[in-house]
Amino acid sequence: MSELQIMRITTPEGREEEIKVITILRKPDDGKEIILYTYDDEADDIDIYASILKKDSNGNLLDAITEKEDWLLVQKAIKELSE
């Protein structure tokens, strides 16, 4: 995997972490951003995580994906990335 951008985020629990951004999906209909990311891009099989990306005065916040439509978008993107 090529060099990934590092982003500092705040988790829903309030912890600050560094993640490695695989891609950010932007939904044109509502402007929502969904981020696909990992913590370790050096492993042979990386774990890919997905969250809603929210930006506010405190920085980048991650929130849970709850809508089926958003999960379908994530699944499609992961499939395309794996090909």
N, C-alpha and C positions, 0 to 999 in steps of 0.2 A: 504494500500500500504506500502511496506517495506521502510526502510530508503533509501532515494535517495541521490546520490552524488551531491554536490553543485558545480557549475562552474561559474566563473566570465566571462562575455562576453561583447563585445562591439556591440551594435546594428548598423544597417545600418545608423542610424541618428547620431551615435557617442556617444550615452549614454552608460555608464557602468552599468551593472545589474548583479544580481545573479539569476541563474536559477537552477532548480532541474532536473537533467538528468534522463530520463526514460530509454532511450537506444540510442546507436549510431549505425546506419546502415552504413556499408562500402560496396561500390560497387566495386567488384573485377575488372571489366573491365576498369574503369577509376580512381579508387582510391578515388572517391568523398565520403565524409562523410556527412550523413544526420542525424541530431540530433532530437530526440523527447524529449520534455521537458515540464515542467509545472512551474508555479510560486507558486502554493498552492497545496500541496499534502495532506492536512488535510481535505479538503472538501469531502462530500459524492460523488459528481460528479465533477471530476477534468477536467479542460480544458487542452487539449493536443495540443501543438504547434509543428510545424516542420519547420526546416530551414536547409540550407546548412551550414556546419561548416567549417570555414577556419581558419587556424592557421598561424600567421606571427609573426614578432618581437614585435608587440604590444599586442599579446595575442590571445584570441579566438574571432573570428568575426563571426557574423551570416549574412547570405545572403538569399535572397528570392529563393524559389524553382520555377523554370520556365518551366522545362521539364516535359512532360506528363509521361514519364517513371519513373521519380523520384516520382511523385505523386502516381503512381500505387504501387510502393514499400512502400510508407508511408501508404497507405490504407491497404495493406496486413499486414504490421507490427501491425497496430492498431487493426485490426481484430483478429490477433493471440494473442495480449496482452489482449483483452477483453474476450477471451474464458476461 
